[in-house]
Amino acid sequence: MRMCAGGDKINFEAWGINVKFADFANFKRTMPITVKEVTTGKQFRQFYKFQNRLYRKCKVYVPTLDIDQRHSLKDDPALEYCKRKLFLAYDSDGKVVGRVQGIINPRYNEYYSLSRVRFGWFDFKEDPAIAEALIDAVEKWGKAEGMTEIHGPLAYNTLGRQGMLVEGFDKEPQVNCLYNYPYYVDYMQRMGFEKECDWIQYEMDPRQGLPEKLGRISKLLVERYGLKVLKIGKIKRNKELKEKLLKQFFAIYNEAFKAVHNFIPLTEDEQKEMGNHYFSYLKEGLTCMVLDKDENLAAFGVSVPSLSRAFKRARGKLFPIGWLFILIAFIKYKKVDLMLLGSAPQWHSKGLSAIFHTKMENTYLRMNLKSAITNPQIDNNIAAIKVWDSYKKEFYMRRRCWIRKIR
C-alpha cells in the first residue's frame, strides 16, 4: 500500500504491480544527461556558482568567493598558454547538474614529454551518469587535440586548487583546498581511473613546544653563517626590496619543487600574480624570511591565519559584508594554515628550516594558538613529510589525482 501526493491510498499490489518508490528515484538519476560547452555569460555564471549551490547544505564545506572564481576562469596568467574548455551538464528538465573544465597545458606536456589533458573545477550531483558525461566531454576534446591520457582534478599549475578528497570528509578544508562528497571517489573508480598521486595533510597543536634540538641548531646556524630574519613590515614598506625578494622567492620555489610530481615552473606573469597574492597575506611572526650575509633570500617559512570560517560566513560573497568577516579573521584567530617551506639550493643540506620553525613556534606559543594545518604535501616527497616528524601530529586529509588512458 502506498500514499500518493494528495494523501489518497493506492493499492498497487491489488493490481498485481510490484512498484517501489526507490525505482522512481533510480530512474530519475539515470535519465539522459546533456553536456554543453559554456559559450554565454549566463552559462559562465552558472559554472562558477555551481559548486557553492551543490554544497550549500554541507556543514564542513568552505565556499569559494565568486570574485576568485571569476578571476581564475577569466584572468589567470596561465590562460595565456593553456588551452581549455568549460562544460556544463544538464538533466532532462534543463537544470544544471554538473560542471568541469578541460585543460591542456602545453608547458606541462613538453616538460614531461607527455600528451595529457587535465580536468578541474569538477563538481556534480550524486549520479554516476553526470560524472561520466562530463569526463567523456573532456576526454573527447582531449583526444581530438592529440592527447592520450586524462588526469585530475588539477588546476593550471602547481599552486592551484587540486586533488580530489579521498579521506577526511568530516574535516573543514583550507580556503586554498578542494572539498568534495565521498561519492566522487566511487564514481572515479567505476570509470576506471587509478591513483596517479596523493597529497596528505596533518593537524597539530602549535603549542606543543619546540624540540630542544631545533632551538640549538637555529642559534648555531645564525651565528655560523651570519644569517638574519627579516621583518615582514620592512618588505611591505620597501617596494624595491619586495620585488627583489619576490624574484628570489620564486627562483627558490622553481628549484625546490621541480622534483615534486606534476610540478610546472611558473612563468614571470604567474610569479608576479602569485607573489602579490601571497605577500599580501604575510604577517609578522607567522612568516619567516631568512637572509644570508649578502641580504639574499636563503630560506622561508610561510603560515597564515585560517580564513575557512570567515569564508563560510561570507557565503561566496565579498560584498556587502563578506570582506569584514575575512578582515576580522585575519586579525583575530586561533588557527593557522602552514603554507610554504623552502630554501635556496646552496642551503638545502644546512637545516635552515630550524630557524623558521623556531621563530614561528615562539609566536604560536605567545598567541596560544589552538591548531595548525599543514599544506597538502605529495605522499612520495619524503623529505617534505619528514619535516613534521619532530612534532606530534594527526592525520587530517588525503587528496588524489586520478589518471587513465583516453579511450
C-alpha positions as CSV (number, residue, x, y, z in Angstrom):
1,M,0.0,0.0,0.0
2,R,1.4,3.5,-0.9
3,M,0.3,7.1,-0.4
4,C,0.0,9.4,-3.4
5,A,0.9,13.1,-3.2
6,G,-2.7,14.1,-2.4
7,G,-3.0,11.6,0.5
8,D,-5.2,9.0,-1.2
9,K,-4.1,5.4,-0.9
10,I,-3.3,3.5,-4.0
11,N,-3.2,-0.3,-3.7
12,F,-0.6,-1.3,-6.3
13,E,-0.4,-4.9,-5.0
14,A,-4.2,-5.3,-5.7
15,W,-3.4,-4.5,-9.4
16,G,-0.6,-7.1,-9.5
17,I,2.0,-4.4,-9.8
18,N,5.2,-4.5,-7.7
19,V,6.4,-0.9,-7.6
20,K,8.9,0.6,-5.2
21,F,9.4,4.4,-4.9
22,A,13.2,3.8,-4.9
23,D,12.7,2.6,-8.5
24,F,11.4,6.1,-9.5
25,A,14.4,7.7,-7.7
26,N,16.8,5.5,-9.6
27,F,15.0,6.1,-12.9
28,K,15.3,9.9,-12.4
29,R,19.0,9.7,-11.5
30,T,19.8,7.7,-14.7
31,M,17.8,9.8,-17.1
32,P,19.8,11.2,-20.1
33,I,22.4,13.9,-19.3
34,T,23.2,16.6,-21.9
35,V,26.6,18.3,-21.8
36,K,27.2,21.7,-23.4
37,E,30.2,23.9,-23.8
38,V,30.0,27.2,-21.9
39,T,29.5,29.9,-24.6
40,T,27.3,32.6,-22.9
41,G,27.6,34.9,-19.9
42,K,24.7,33.1,-18.2
43,Q,26.3,29.8,-18.6
44,F,29.6,31.2,-17.3
45,R,27.8,32.5,-14.1
46,Q,26.2,29.1,-13.7
47,F,29.6,27.4,-14.0
48,Y,31.4,29.4,-11.3
49,K,28.4,29.5,-8.9
50,F,27.5,25.8,-9.2
51,Q,29.8,24.3,-6.5
52,N,28.5,26.6,-3.8
53,R,24.9,25.6,-4.6
54,L,25.9,21.9,-4.7
55,Y,27.4,22.1,-1.2
56,R,25.2,24.6,0.5
57,K,23.9,22.1,3.0
58,C,27.3,20.6,3.7
59,K,28.4,21.8,7.2
60,V,32.2,21.4,6.6
61,Y,32.3,22.8,3.1
62,V,34.1,26.2,2.7
63,P,32.5,28.3,-0.1
64,T,34.7,29.8,-2.8
65,L,34.4,33.5,-3.3
66,D,32.7,34.4,-6.6
67,I,35.3,37.1,-7.3
68,D,38.1,34.5,-7.0
69,Q,36.3,32.0,-9.2
70,R,35.7,34.6,-11.9
71,H,39.3,35.7,-11.9
72,S,40.7,32.1,-12.1
73,L,38.4,31.4,-15.0
74,K,38.9,34.6,-16.9
75,D,42.1,36.4,-16.0
76,D,44.6,33.8,-14.7
77,P,48.0,34.3,-16.4
78,A,48.2,30.6,-17.2
79,L,45.4,31.1,-19.7
80,E,47.9,32.9,-21.9
81,Y,49.4,29.5,-22.8
82,C,46.8,26.9,-21.7
83,K,44.0,25.6,-23.9
84,R,40.8,25.0,-22.1
85,K,37.0,24.3,-22.5
86,L,34.3,24.7,-19.9
87,F,31.4,22.3,-19.9
88,L,28.0,22.2,-18.0
89,A,25.9,19.1,-17.6
90,Y,22.1,19.4,-17.8
91,D,19.3,17.0,-16.7
92,S,16.1,16.3,-18.8
93,D,14.5,19.4,-17.2
94,G,17.3,21.6,-18.3
95,K,18.7,22.2,-14.9
96,V,22.5,22.4,-14.4
97,V,23.7,19.3,-12.5
98,G,27.5,19.4,-13.0
99,R,30.4,21.2,-14.4
100,V,34.0,20.6,-15.5
101,Q,36.9,22.4,-17.1
102,G,39.2,20.6,-19.5
103,I,42.7,22.0,-19.7
104,I,45.7,21.2,-21.9
105,N,48.9,22.7,-20.5
106,P,51.5,22.6,-23.3
107,R,54.3,23.6,-20.9
108,Y,53.5,20.6,-18.7
109,N,53.3,18.2,-21.6
110,E,56.6,19.5,-23.0
111,Y,58.3,19.5,-19.6
112,Y,57.4,15.8,-19.0
113,S,57.2,14.6,-22.7
114,L,53.6,13.6,-22.3
115,S,50.3,14.1,-24.0
116,R,47.8,14.7,-21.2
117,V,44.6,16.6,-20.9
118,R,43.6,17.5,-17.3
119,F,40.2,18.1,-15.8
120,G,39.4,20.6,-13.0
121,W,36.6,22.5,-11.5
122,F,34.9,19.1,-11.4
123,D,31.6,19.0,-9.4
124,F,28.4,17.1,-10.0
125,K,25.2,15.9,-8.3
126,E,25.0,12.3,-7.0
127,D,24.6,10.4,-10.2
128,P,27.4,8.4,-12.0
129,A,25.9,9.3,-15.4
130,I,26.7,13.0,-14.8
131,A,30.3,12.4,-13.8
132,E,30.7,10.1,-16.8
133,A,29.2,12.5,-19.3
134,L,31.4,15.4,-18.1
135,I,34.6,13.3,-18.2
136,D,33.6,12.0,-21.6
137,A,33.3,15.6,-22.9
138,V,36.8,16.4,-21.7
139,E,38.2,13.2,-23.0
140,K,36.7,13.6,-26.5
141,W,38.1,17.1,-26.7
142,G,41.5,16.0,-25.5
143,K,41.6,13.1,-28.0
144,A,40.8,15.5,-30.8
145,E,43.8,17.6,-29.7
146,G,46.1,14.5,-29.8
147,M,46.1,13.7,-26.1
148,T,46.5,10.1,-24.9
149,E,45.8,10.4,-21.2
150,I,43.4,12.3,-18.9
151,H,44.2,13.1,-15.3
152,G,42.9,15.4,-12.5
153,P,41.4,17.1,-10.7
154,L,44.1,19.7,-11.4
155,A,44.4,23.4,-11.8
156,Y,46.5,25.2,-14.5
157,N,49.7,25.0,-12.4
158,T,51.1,23.5,-9.2
159,L,49.8,26.3,-6.9
160,G,46.2,25.9,-7.9
161,R,43.5,24.0,-6.1
162,Q,44.0,20.3,-6.9
163,G,43.3,16.8,-5.8
164,M,40.0,15.0,-5.1
165,L,39.4,14.4,-1.4
166,V,39.5,10.6,-0.6
167,E,39.9,10.7,3.2
168,G,38.9,13.3,5.8
169,F,35.4,14.2,4.6
170,D,34.3,15.2,8.1
171,K,37.1,17.9,8.3
172,E,36.9,21.5,7.3
173,P,39.3,22.3,4.4
174,Q,41.6,25.2,4.0
175,V,40.4,28.0,1.7
176,N,43.1,27.0,-0.9
177,C,42.0,23.4,-1.0
178,L,39.2,21.5,-2.7
179,Y,36.4,19.6,-1.0
180,N,34.0,17.0,-2.5
181,Y,31.4,14.5,-1.4
182,P,32.5,10.8,-0.8
183,Y,30.5,9.6,-3.8
184,Y,33.1,11.3,-6.1
185,V,35.6,8.6,-5.2
186,D,33.3,5.7,-6.1
187,Y,32.5,7.2,-9.4
188,M,36.1,7.7,-10.4
189,Q,36.8,4.1,-9.7
190,R,33.8,3.0,-11.6
191,M,35.1,4.9,-14.6
192,G,38.4,3.1,-14.5
193,F,40.6,5.8,-13.1
194,E,43.6,4.9,-10.9
195,K,45.7,6.8,-8.5
196,E,48.4,8.9,-10.0
197,C,49.5,10.6,-6.7
198,D,48.1,11.6,-3.3
199,W,48.5,14.8,-1.2
200,I,48.3,14.4,2.6
201,Q,47.8,16.9,5.4
202,Y,48.3,16.8,9.1
203,E,46.9,18.8,12.0
204,M,49.0,19.6,15.1
205,D,48.8,21.6,18.3
206,P,51.1,24.6,17.7
207,R,51.6,25.0,21.5
208,Q,53.3,21.7,22.0
209,G,56.7,23.4,22.2
210,L,59.8,23.3,20.0
211,P,62.1,20.3,20.3
212,E,65.2,21.5,22.2
213,K,67.5,20.2,19.4
214,L,65.9,22.6,16.8
215,G,66.4,25.6,19.1
216,R,70.1,24.8,19.4
217,I,70.5,24.2,15.7
218,S,68.8,27.5,14.9
219,K,71.1,29.5,17.1
220,L,74.2,27.8,15.8
221,L,73.2,28.4,12.1
222,V,72.6,32.1,12.7
223,E,75.9,32.6,14.4
224,R,78.0,30.5,12.0
225,Y,76.7,31.9,8.7
226,G,75.7,35.4,9.7
227,L,72.0,34.8,8.9
228,K,69.2,37.1,10.0
229,V,65.4,37.1,10.0
230,L,63.8,39.9,8.0
231,K,60.9,41.9,9.5
232,I,57.8,41.5,7.4
233,G,56.9,45.1,7.8
234,K,60.1,46.1,6.1
235,I,59.1,44.1,3.0
236,K,55.7,45.8,2.7
237,R,57.2,49.3,3.1
238,N,60.1,48.8,0.6
239,K,58.9,48.2,-3.0
240,E,62.4,47.6,-4.3
241,L,63.1,45.0,-1.6
242,K,59.7,43.4,-2.2
243,E,60.4,43.0,-5.9
244,K,63.9,41.6,-5.2
245,L,62.6,39.0,-2.7
246,L,59.7,38.0,-4.9
247,K,62.2,37.2,-7.7
248,Q,64.4,35.2,-5.4
249,F,61.4,33.6,-3.7
250,F,60.2,32.1,-7.0
251,A,63.6,31.2,-8.1
252,I,63.9,29.1,-4.9
253,Y,60.3,27.8,-5.5
254,N,61.0,26.7,-9.1
255,E,64.2,25.0,-8.0
256,A,63.0,23.4,-4.7
257,F,59.8,22.0,-6.1
258,K,61.0,20.8,-9.5
259,A,61.3,17.2,-8.2
260,V,57.7,17.2,-7.0
261,H,55.2,15.2,-9.1
262,N,53.2,17.3,-11.6
263,F,55.3,20.4,-10.9
264,I,55.4,23.1,-13.6
265,P,57.8,26.0,-13.4
266,L,55.9,29.3,-13.2
267,T,56.1,32.0,-15.8
268,E,57.1,35.5,-14.9
269,D,53.4,36.7,-15.1
270,E,52.3,33.8,-12.9
271,Q,55.1,34.6,-10.4
272,K,54.1,38.2,-10.3
273,E,50.4,37.4,-9.6
274,M,51.1,34.6,-7.1
275,G,53.7,36.7,-5.4
276,N,51.5,39.7,-4.9
277,H,48.7,37.4,-3.7
278,Y,50.8,35.5,-1.1
279,F,52.8,38.5,0.0
280,S,49.6,40.4,0.8
281,Y,48.8,37.7,3.4
282,L,52.2,37.8,5.2
283,K,52.0,38.6,8.9
284,E,54.9,39.2,11.4
285,G,55.6,36.1,13.5
286,L,53.6,33.8,11.2
287,T,56.1,34.2,8.3
288,C,59.9,33.9,8.4
289,M,62.2,35.2,5.7
290,V,65.8,34.2,6.4
291,L,68.5,36.3,4.6
292,D,72.2,35.4,4.2
293,K,75.1,37.8,4.9
294,D,74.7,39.3,1.4
295,E,71.0,40.1,2.0
296,N,69.8,37.4,-0.3
297,L,66.9,35.1,0.5
298,A,68.2,31.8,1.9
299,A,65.0,30.2,3.2
300,F,61.4,30.9,4.0
301,G,58.5,29.6,6.0
302,V,55.0,30.9,5.5
303,S,51.9,30.4,7.6
304,V,48.7,32.5,7.6
305,P,45.6,32.8,9.7
306,S,42.9,30.3,8.8
307,L,40.2,32.0,6.9
308,S,37.9,29.0,6.4
309,R,35.3,30.0,9.0
310,A,35.3,33.6,7.6
311,F,34.7,32.3,4.0
312,K,31.8,30.2,5.3
313,R,30.2,33.3,6.8
314,A,30.8,35.2,3.6
315,R,28.9,32.5,1.6
316,G,30.8,33.2,-1.6
317,K,30.2,37.0,-1.5
318,L,32.9,39.6,-0.7
319,F,30.2,42.3,-0.5
320,P,28.4,43.7,1.3
321,I,30.0,42.3,4.5
322,G,32.0,39.3,3.4
323,W,35.1,41.3,3.4
324,L,34.5,42.3,7.0
325,F,34.3,38.6,8.2
326,I,37.6,38.0,6.4
327,L,39.3,41.0,7.8
328,I,38.3,40.1,11.4
329,A,39.5,36.5,10.9
330,F,42.8,37.9,9.6
331,I,43.3,39.9,12.8
332,K,41.7,37.7,15.4
333,Y,42.5,34.0,15.0
334,K,43.4,30.8,16.9
335,K,44.1,28.5,13.9
336,V,46.8,28.8,11.2
337,D,47.5,27.2,7.9
338,L,51.1,26.2,7.3
339,M,51.5,27.1,3.6
340,L,55.1,27.0,2.2
341,L,58.5,26.0,3.3
342,G,61.7,26.2,1.2
343,S,65.4,27.0,0.9
344,A,67.8,28.1,-1.8
345,P,69.7,25.2,-3.4
346,Q,73.0,26.1,-1.7
347,W,71.3,25.9,1.7
348,H,69.4,22.6,1.2
349,S,71.6,20.5,3.4
350,K,72.2,23.1,6.1
351,G,69.0,22.6,8.1
352,L,67.7,26.2,7.8
353,S,64.2,25.0,8.5
354,A,65.2,25.0,12.2
355,I,65.3,28.8,12.1
356,F,61.8,29.5,10.8
357,H,60.4,26.6,12.9
358,T,61.9,28.3,16.0
359,K,60.7,31.8,15.0
360,M,57.1,30.7,14.3
361,E,56.8,28.3,17.2
362,N,57.6,31.2,19.6
363,T,54.8,33.2,18.0
364,Y,52.3,30.2,18.3
365,L,53.1,29.8,22.0
366,R,52.8,33.5,22.7
367,M,49.5,33.7,21.0
368,N,48.2,30.5,22.5
369,L,47.0,29.2,19.1
370,K,44.9,26.1,19.1
371,S,45.5,24.4,15.7
372,A,47.9,24.3,12.8
373,I,47.1,22.5,9.5
374,T,49.9,21.7,7.0
375,N,49.5,22.5,3.4
376,P,48.9,19.4,1.1
377,Q,52.2,17.6,0.5
378,I,52.6,14.9,-2.1
379,D,53.0,11.5,-0.4
380,N,56.2,10.5,-2.2
381,N,58.0,13.7,-1.2
382,I,59.6,12.0,1.8
383,A,61.9,14.9,2.7
384,A,58.9,17.3,2.9
385,I,56.9,15.0,5.1
386,K,59.8,14.2,7.4
387,V,59.9,17.9,8.3
388,W,57.0,17.2,10.7
389,D,58.5,14.1,12.3
390,S,59.7,16.2,15.3
391,Y,56.1,17.1,16.2
392,K,53.1,15.2,17.5
393,K,50.5,15.3,14.7
394,E,47.3,13.7,13.5
395,F,46.2,12.8,10.0
396,Y,43.9,15.4,8.6
397,M,43.0,14.9,4.9
398,R,44.1,13.0,1.8
399,R,43.5,14.1,-1.8
400,R,44.1,12.2,-5.0
401,C,45.0,12.9,-8.6
402,W,43.4,10.3,-10.8
403,I,44.6,9.1,-14.3
404,R,43.5,6.8,-17.1
405,K,44.3,6.2,-20.8
406,I,42.0,8.1,-23.2
407,R,39.5,5.5,-24.6
